[in-house]
């Protein structure tokens, strides 16, 4: 087969593949449009349900049988509800206990005409409100700050003085302590301080730490 024919064949195959892809996209278009419409409907429904739960009566809420039809006077109900709220909080570690969330639970149940609530009732309200993001989330713990690592302290460079070893006649370095322990003669020999080279008071004080020979 000639190169020209091979190029023509590849082009023909590419055109067929493009046509098939276009046909597939067109076949799937109604499905995609239906899925988009369904997602939009679900979003709108979720929004409406959230608003209903947040401010009105929730038609999907089922009062637990443990309190349905139960009667108490005001004082009994107040004590019972408080005790059962504490029991619910102790049994539900994912509930963030804060004044806002307690108030949200109570307000929700009151909108459902529920004035007597046990732990199961608070649990049902908690799950419903959490489903629609109507409760405060537990804040993330503050990251632990590691104390700064101590910086290495540079060792001070020892102070030395260049001179001549009186015993060997060779040049060497003397530490300040060695200089301070020298007598006058050794001091002068070590640093060649004779005649015009005699030490000034300032140099002598510097070398001997203010203790003149």
Buried (B, 14 or more C-beta within 10 A) or exposed (E): EEEEEEEEEEEEEEEEEEEEEEEEEEEEEEEEEEEEEEEEEEEEEEEEBBEBBBEEEBEEBEBBEEBEEBEBEEEEBEEBBEEBBEBBBEEBEEBBBEEEBBEBBBEBBEBBEBBBBBBBBBBBBBEBBBEBEBBEEEEEEEEEEEEEEEEEEEEEEEEEBEBBEEEEEEEEEBEBEBBBEBEEEBBBBBBEBEEEEEBEEEEBEBBBEEEEB
